[in-house]
Amino acid sequence: MILLKLSGLIDRLNERIGVAVGWLVLAAAVIGAGNATYRYIFHNSSNGWLEIQWYLFSATFLLCAPYTLLRNEHVRIDVVTSRFSARTRAGIDIFGTVFFLFPMALLILYMSIPMVQESYIRHEVSSNAGGLLRWPVKILIPIGFILLILQGVSELIKRVAFLKGLIPDPAEKKQQH
């Protein structure tokens, strides 16, 4: 089925991005430790280093959300849904994806694009002394939500394929690599 191949491509894309971006947490920690050490030794610091940490954490959050959805680790009400059959849970996932995930993600995507454009055109810079350009972090919003929408499409394809008996239950927790 061509849709399952598309789902596989989306899954592989978000898997690679999620694993790669996960390393940004380490980079943020190293930058934070380096900045703190520098500030302690030289009694000097830069807001730019703090902002780089914020940018890295923003990237981690926005670009790993699709990976979290892929891994079925997103927030849900397992206490309630665990009592339902796998087919009922798949139906709930389809409903939630169509009526909650897609509208929310599409609205944020739609609203973020003009903000990113304006930030880029104006060469917006942080108001903090030594602050950084803002558009590089702002562009992560539409990128993250495009990837989240794509992963939602993939999850929707898999849930429908499961209900048709074409694949095993995709809601089973995937093992970490």
Contacts in CASP RR format, 6 or more apart in sequence:
PFRMAT RR
TARGET T0000
AUTHOR 0000-0000-0000
METHOD contacts of the structure
MODEL  1
MILLKLSGLIDRLNERIGVAVGWLVLAAAVIGAGNATYRYIFHNSSNGWL
EIQWYLFSATFLLCAPYTLLRNEHVRIDVVTSRFSARTRAGIDIFGTVFF
LFPMALLILYMSIPMVQESYIRHEVSSNAGGLLRWPVKILIPIGFILLIL
QGVSELIKRVAFLKGLIPDPAEKKQQH
1 161 0 8 1.000
1 166 0 8 1.000
3 157 0 8 1.000
3 161 0 8 1.000
4 157 0 8 1.000
4 158 0 8 1.000
4 161 0 8 1.000
4 166 0 8 1.000
4 167 0 8 1.000
6 153 0 8 1.000
6 154 0 8 1.000
6 157 0 8 1.000
7 153 0 8 1.000
7 154 0 8 1.000
7 157 0 8 1.000
7 158 0 8 1.000
7 161 0 8 1.000
8 154 0 8 1.000
10 150 0 8 1.000
10 151 0 8 1.000
10 153 0 8 1.000
10 154 0 8 1.000
11 70 0 8 1.000
11 151 0 8 1.000
11 154 0 8 1.000
13 147 0 8 1.000
13 150 0 8 1.000
14 66 0 8 1.000
14 67 0 8 1.000
14 69 0 8 1.000
14 70 0 8 1.000
14 147 0 8 1.000
14 150 0 8 1.000
14 151 0 8 1.000
14 154 0 8 1.000
15 67 0 8 1.000
15 70 0 8 1.000
17 63 0 8 1.000
17 64 0 8 1.000
17 66 0 8 1.000
17 67 0 8 1.000
17 147 0 8 1.000
18 63 0 8 1.000
18 64 0 8 1.000
18 66 0 8 1.000
18 67 0 8 1.000
19 67 0 8 1.000
19 177 0 8 1.000
21 59 0 8 1.000
21 60 0 8 1.000
21 63 0 8 1.000
21 64 0 8 1.000
21 67 0 8 1.000
22 60 0 8 1.000
22 64 0 8 1.000
24 56 0 8 1.000
24 57 0 8 1.000
24 59 0 8 1.000
24 60 0 8 1.000
25 56 0 8 1.000
25 57 0 8 1.000
25 60 0 8 1.000
27 56 0 8 1.000
28 52 0 8 1.000
28 53 0 8 1.000
28 56 0 8 1.000
28 57 0 8 1.000
28 60 0 8 1.000
31 49 0 8 1.000
31 52 0 8 1.000
31 53 0 8 1.000
31 56 0 8 1.000
32 49 0 8 1.000
32 53 0 8 1.000
34 49 0 8 1.000
35 45 0 8 1.000
35 46 0 8 1.000
35 49 0 8 1.000
35 50 0 8 1.000
35 53 0 8 1.000
38 44 0 8 1.000
38 45 0 8 1.000
39 45 0 8 1.000
46 130 0 8 1.000
47 126 0 8 1.000
47 128 0 8 1.000
47 129 0 8 1.000
47 130 0 8 1.000
47 131 0 8 1.000
48 126 0 8 1.000
48 128 0 8 1.000
48 130 0 8 1.000
48 131 0 8 1.000
48 132 0 8 1.000
51 126 0 8 1.000
51 128 0 8 1.000
51 131 0 8 1.000
51 132 0 8 1.000
52 132 0 8 1.000
54 137 0 8 1.000
55 132 0 8 1.000
55 136 0 8 1.000
55 137 0 8 1.000
58 137 0 8 1.000
58 140 0 8 1.000
59 137 0 8 1.000
59 140 0 8 1.000
62 140 0 8 1.000
62 141 0 8 1.000
62 143 0 8 1.000
62 144 0 8 1.000
62 145 0 8 1.000
63 140 0 8 1.000
63 143 0 8 1.000
63 144 0 8 1.000
63 147 0 8 1.000
65 74 0 8 1.000
65 144 0 8 1.000
65 147 0 8 1.000
65 148 0 8 1.000
66 144 0 8 1.000
66 147 0 8 1.000
66 148 0 8 1.000
66 150 0 8 1.000
66 151 0 8 1.000
66 152 0 8 1.000
67 151 0 8 1.000
68 74 0 8 1.000
69 148 0 8 1.000
69 151 0 8 1.000
69 152 0 8 1.000
69 155 0 8 1.000
70 151 0 8 1.000
70 154 0 8 1.000
70 155 0 8 1.000
70 174 0 8 1.000
71 173 0 8 1.000
71 174 0 8 1.000
71 176 0 8 1.000
72 170 0 8 1.000
72 171 0 8 1.000
72 172 0 8 1.000
72 173 0 8 1.000
72 174 0 8 1.000
73 173 0 8 1.000
81 88 0 8 1.000
81 89 0 8 1.000
81 92 0 8 1.000
84 92 0 8 1.000
86 162 0 8 1.000
86 169 0 8 1.000
86 171 0 8 1.000
87 162 0 8 1.000
87 163 0 8 1.000
89 171 0 8 1.000
90 159 0 8 1.000
90 162 0 8 1.000
90 163 0 8 1.000
90 169 0 8 1.000
90 170 0 8 1.000
90 171 0 8 1.000
91 159 0 8 1.000
91 163 0 8 1.000
93 155 0 8 1.000
93 159 0 8 1.000
93 171 0 8 1.000
94 156 0 8 1.000
94 159 0 8 1.000
94 160 0 8 1.000
97 152 0 8 1.000
97 155 0 8 1.000
97 156 0 8 1.000
97 159 0 8 1.000
98 156 0 8 1.000
101 148 0 8 1.000
101 152 0 8 1.000
102 149 0 8 1.000
102 152 0 8 1.000
105 145 0 8 1.000
105 148 0 8 1.000
105 149 0 8 1.000
106 145 0 8 1.000
106 149 0 8 1.000
108 141 0 8 1.000
108 145 0 8 1.000
109 142 0 8 1.000
109 145 0 8 1.000
109 146 0 8 1.000
109 149 0 8 1.000
112 138 0 8 1.000
112 141 0 8 1.000
112 142 0 8 1.000
112 145 0 8 1.000
113 142 0 8 1.000
115 138 0 8 1.000
115 141 0 8 1.000
116 135 0 8 1.000
116 138 0 8 1.000
116 139 0 8 1.000
116 141 0 8 1.000
116 142 0 8 1.000
118 124 0 8 1.000
119 134 0 8 1.000
119 135 0 8 1.000
119 138 0 8 1.000
120 135 0 8 1.000
120 139 0 8 1.000
123 133 0 8 1.000
123 135 0 8 1.000
124 133 0 8 1.000
124 134 0 8 1.000
124 135 0 8 1.000
125 131 0 8 1.000
125 132 0 8 1.000
125 133 0 8 1.000
125 134 0 8 1.000
126 132 0 8 1.000
126 133 0 8 1.000
126 134 0 8 1.000
155 170 0 8 1.000
158 167 0 8 1.000
158 170 0 8 1.000
159 170 0 8 1.000
159 171 0 8 1.000
161 167 0 8 1.000
161 170 0 8 1.000
162 168 0 8 1.000
162 169 0 8 1.000
162 170 0 8 1.000
162 171 0 8 1.000
END
